[in-house]
């Protein structure tokens, strides 16, 4: 017979509660931003009738093409450059995705104080390091690969 504890810890409940709230906010924002785009409430960078011409392109080529055809910026909008275009219907959709992507960082940071208070230094340190690594990765400072 096993003596495993099946009760969730305070940190697990807190993590889940934060994750649930952010998931609901992100989902709601995703529906709203998509409606703003599809119903033409916010003008997109790429007109809806022209978007299918870009579907066959890899991401880098797509960004270069929409920059050349529509944005006319010095560089294609890579990394966090999409923030400059939040007023456009096709870029506002990135905001809820960024929120949903970043919620894990918020969850980890929220549980760190409780882990250290409980004397669980190893898990507290791992959660803190994980939050730092995820933040650095999201920032683009740890750019790796062939992008």
C-alpha angles and dihedrals in degrees: 000000000000126000095204116148111235095187117107116240122238089255092052091051091047092049091050093047093051091044091051094050094047091045091055093046091047093048092048091048090048092055092045095046092047091051090049088053102041097043092048095241088133117038112239127223090234113043113239092240091058101042095090091062089067099046095092093056126097113244096261092049091045091054092047091049097049089046091052094042103037118002101044091196125154090253136015113266101264128157113002093344088106087079088074089063101047089121090067123086097230094049098044086072089070093066098072090043090054090048092051091046093051099046092090089062091052091048093051093047091049094056098044097083092050092049092052092044089053090051093247093135097161094056091040091054092045092050091049093048090047091053091049093048092048091048092050091047092050092047092060092235090118094053109167136161129042099308 
